[in-house]
């Protein structure tokens, strides 16, 4: 008898690493454990990059005919590393030293010492790396096993796992997994799901220029922007990256995330509140991409009362949504465009002056496109959200047609699929459908046409009739029903025939079952 082949589910490298690391978490809270794991991943990465550059230097010197003692001296020249965008790793901080101490009680102190030495030698990392591995409540046996797991994976171009960008994938995958495991009001707030980030970036198309995220979390918007540039034949330095983050630990995660991706970013010299301590007051960006915290109620400070950012109205003290919107617009260049996530209440709220601010934004011809997204896209909230796109340059240019006096509405609430009981994800096809609609409407000769139930290009007058409520469902209408031109009498006759045939088949089956049962009787 032939054996039925069972389908074997193969796990990715990231999944295998996560399963192993999570099994060692013990009683550590995910919000704390993520810093333990991600710090080690980063340490392994920069050590591997250092060793990879060291081998390159040795090969070059050997080819030049230098003696071993000369090579030994020259491979310790830090300029040979920093000039190639490789962090200088002191001897006592290299992974080989950490690995040797993995089974020792002092493994935590060894890691803390390595982090301290690396920060001291690399100003860009100062104040960024975690240094609490020696604390008493961190089980050293489990920590040693974690070192072994991460040490088993190579992150260099010559290992079995491909280029060193694998570290970036591991880091991002871990961020997403930790976001899903955290609990509480702010759980997972540091992470924007990849499908949402990708939708924003693909809509904006940041080929080159200044990219700014004043609520940057762990830096996902910047990573996706750099990947977009690479995918379209550009270079990472075609964009300049600026950001700001309020939470100190998240700011550190972002600094590590961008450093390991080779993205040179200005996130300021510290974490800070974007409203009261704007670290980039003179920045005017070509692209603002952001997912600010939703409906923040405790953001107000008395010194913000006459802030020049509130050109379209002072935001209510009990909700920061339109403070964020105006902060984004303030930082746009004369040709800049912003894409950001907001809770759906911002589309229709009329309380505390929010309706007036929204009206003025439309009247100022800033609102370009609104996308209603499906629910359950985020780890920390199940509420549905919308994507806003505002632009200072809607009069037409070489790439885009003139769009003054109209707004594109996209209702994407039916897109996406559930990846588990509480999380939905947009597929690449879903993202292409959304971005394709926007680009066909925005671009010259894009061939755009309204699609009932999905997209509608609405005039200023139509929006005014709806009292400047920007909910896409009000404008796109409903999907057209499938045309059915079968005459009613023919349909009745067809359905009657089909039903009688089913009755006949049922009687045949009943007779066959009776025969089988009688044959079984003793």
Long-range contacts (C-beta under 8 A, 24 or more apart in sequence): 13-153, 13-161, 13-166, 13-169, 13-170, 14-169, 14-170, 14-173, 14-174, 15-173, 17-149, 17-150, 17-153, 17-170, 17-173, 17-174, 18-173, 18-174, 18-177, 20-149, 21-146, 21-149, 21-150, 21-174, 22-177, 22-181, 24-142, 24-145, 24-146, 24-149, 25-142, 26-139, 26-142, 28-138, 30-178, 30-181, 30-182, 31-178, 31-182, 31-187, 33-178, 34-174, 34-175, 34-178, 34-253, 35-130, 35-132, 35-249, 35-252, 35-253, 36-130, 36-133, 36-138, 36-143, 36-146, 37-146, 37-150, 37-174, 38-171, 38-174, 38-175, 38-253, 38-256, 39-111, 39-115, 39-129, 39-130, 39-133, 39-256, 40-111, 40-146, 40-147, 40-150, 41-150, 41-167, 41-170, 41-171, 41-174, 42-129, 42-167, 42-171, 42-256, 42-259, 42-260, 43-93, 43-95, 43-98, 43-111, 43-114, 43-115, 43-118, 43-129, 44-95, 44-150, 44-151, 44-153, 44-155, 44-167, 45-155, 45-164, 45-167, 45-260, 46-87, 46-89, 46-118, 46-259, 46-260, 47-89, 47-93, 47-94, 47-95, 47-96, 47-98, 48-95, 48-154, 48-155, 48-156, 48-164, 49-86, 49-87, 49-155, 49-156, 49-164, 50-81, 50-86, 50-87, 50-88, 50-89, 50-94, 51-94, 51-95, 51-156, 52-156, 52-157, 52-158, 52-164, 53-80, 53-81, 53-84, 53-86, 54-81, 78-121, 85-262, 87-118, 87-121, 87-122, 87-125, 87-259, 88-121, 88-122, 89-118, 89-121, 90-117, 90-118, 90-121, 92-117, 93-117, 93-118, 95-151, 98-147, 98-151, 99-147, 99-148, 99-151, 102-144, 102-145, 102-147, 102-148, 102-151, 103-144, 104-144, 105-140, 106-134, 107-133, 107-140, 107-143, 107-144, 107-147, 108-133, 108-134, 108-135, 108-138, 108-140, 108-143, 109-133, 109-134, 111-143, 111-147, 124-255, 124-259, 125-255, 125-259, 127-252, 127-270, 128-252, 128-255, 128-256, 128-259, 129-252, 129-256, 130-252, 165-261, 167-260, 168-223, 168-257, 168-260, 168-261, 171-256, 171-257, 171-260, 172-220, 172-223, 172-257, 175-218, 175-220, 175-253, 175-257, 176-379, 179-379, 179-380, 180-379, 180-423, 182-379, 182-380, 185-380, 186-380, 187-379, 187-380, 188-378, 188-379, 188-380, 189-217, 189-293, 189-380, 190-217, 190-218, 190-247, 190-250, 190-253, 191-217, 191-218, 191-220, 191-379, 192-217, 192-220, 192-221, 192-291, 192-341, 192-378, 193-377, 193-378, 193-379, 193-423, 193-425, 194-220, 194-224, 195-377, 195-416, 195-425, 195-426, 195-427, 195-430, 195-431, 196-291, 196-341, 196-373, 196-377, 196-378, 196-426, 197-221, 197-224, 197-291, 198-224, 198-426, 198-431, 199-371, 199-387, 199-426, 199-431, 199-434, 199-435, 200-224, 200-289, 200-291, 200-339, 200-340, 200-341, 200-387, 201-225, 201-228, 201-289, 201-339, 202-228, 202-431, 202-435, 203-339, 203-369, 203-371, 203-387, 203-389, 203-434, 203-435, 203-438, 203-439, 204-287, 204-289, 204-337, 204-339, 204-389, 205-439, 206-239, 206-286, 206-287, 206-289, 207-232, 207-234, 207-238, 208-234, 208-238, 208-239, 208-286, 209-239, 209-240, 209-285, 209-286, 209-287, 210-239, 210-240, 210-242, 210-283, 210-284, 210-285, 210-286, 210-287, 210-333, 211-239, 211-240, 211-241, 211-242, 211-285, 211-286, 211-287, 211-288, 211-289, 212-242, 212-243, 212-280, 212-283, 212-285, 212-287, 212-288, 212-289, 212-331, 213-242, 213-243, 213-244, 213-288, 213-289, 213-290, 214-243, 214-244, 214-274, 214-278, 214-280, 214-288, 214-290, 214-292, 214-327, 214-328, 214-331, 215-244, 215-245, 215-246, 215-274, 215-290, 215-291, 215-292, 215-293, 215-324, 216-243, 216-244, 216-245, 216-254, 216-267, 216-290, 217-245, 217-250, 217-254, 217-291, 218-250, 218-253, 218-254, 218-257, 219-243, 219-253, 219-254, 219-255, 219-257, 219-258, 219-263, 219-265, 220-257, 221-289, 221-290, 221-291, 222-258, 222-263, 222-265, 223-257, 223-258, 223-261, 223-263, 225-287, 225-289, 226-261, 226-263, 236-262, 236-263, 237-264, 240-266, 241-265, 241-266, 242-266, 242-267, 242-280, 242-283, 242-285, 243-267, 243-268, 244-268, 244-272, 244-274, 244-278, 244-279, 244-280, 245-271, 246-271, 246-272, 246-273, 246-274, 247-271, 274-327, 275-299, 275-301, 275-304, 275-320, 275-323, 275-327, 276-301, 276-303, 276-304, 278-327, 280-331, 283-331, 284-331, 284-332, 284-333, 284-334, 284-336, 285-331, 285-332, 285-333, 285-336, 286-333, 286-335, 286-336, 286-337, 287-336, 287-337, 287-338, 287-339, 288-328, 288-331, 288-332, 288-336, 288-337, 288-338, 288-339, 288-340, 289-338, 289-339, 289-340, 290-324, 290-328, 290-338, 290-340, 290-341, 291-340, 291-341, 292-320, 292-324, 292-340, 292-341, 292-342, 293-320, 294-321, 294-342, 294-343, 294-381, 294-383, 294-385, 295-319, 295-320, 295-321, 295-343, 295-345, 296-320, 299-323, 312-357, 312-360, 312-361, 312-364, 313-353, 313-356, 313-357, 313-360, 314-353, 315-353, 315-354, 315-357, 316-351, 316-352, 316-353, 316-354, 318-352, 319-349, 319-352, 319-354, 321-345, 321-346, 321-354, 322-346, 322-354, 322-357, 322-358, 325-357, 325-361, 325-388, 325-390, 326-357, 328-390, 329-361, 329-366, 329-390, 329-392, 332-390, 332-391, 332-392, 333-392, 334-392, 334-393, 335-392, 335-393, 335-397, 336-391, 336-392, 336-393, 337-368, 337-389, 337-390, 337-391, 337-392, 337-393, 338-388, 338-389, 338-390, 338-391, 339-387, 339-388, 339-389, 340-387, 340-388, 341-385, 341-386, 341-387, 341-388, 342-385, 342-386, 342-388, 343-383, 343-385, 343-386, 344-372, 344-383, 344-384, 344-385, 344-386, 344-471, 346-386, 346-388, 347-386, 347-469, 347-470, 347-471, 348-469, 348-470, 348-471, 350-467, 355-467, 355-468, 358-468, 358-470, 359-468, 361-390, 362-407, 362-460, 362-463, 362-468, 362-470, 363-460, 365-394, 365-404, 365-405, 366-390, 366-391, 366-392, 366-394, 367-407, 367-470, 368-394, 368-403, 368-407, 368-408, 368-442, 369-407, 369-408, 369-409, 369-410, 369-438, 369-441, 369-442, 370-407, 370-408, 370-409, 370-410, 370-470, 370-472, 371-410, 371-412, 371-434, 371-438, 371-472, 372-409, 372-410, 372-411, 372-412, 372-413, 372-471, 372-472, 372-473, 373-412, 373-413, 374-412, 374-413, 374-414, 374-415, 374-416, 374-424, 374-426, 375-413, 375-424, 376-418, 376-422, 376-423, 376-424, 377-416, 377-423, 377-424, 377-425, 377-426, 379-423, 382-422, 384-413, 386-472, 389-438, 399-443, 399-444, 400-442, 400-443, 400-444, 401-442, 401-443, 401-444, 401-446, 403-441, 403-442, 405-459, 405-460, 406-457, 406-458, 406-459, 406-460, 407-457, 407-458, 407-460, 407-463, 407-470, 408-437, 408-438, 408-441, 408-442, 408-455, 408-456, 408-457, 408-458, 409-455, 409-456, 409-457, 409-458, 409-470, 409-472, 409-475, 409-476, 410-434, 410-437, 410-438, 410-454, 410-455, 410-472, 410-476, 411-453, 411-454, 411-455, 411-472, 411-473, 411-476, 412-454, 413-473, 450-476, 451-476, 452-476, 452-477, 452-478, 452-479, 452-480, 453-477, 453-478, 453-479, 453-480, 454-479
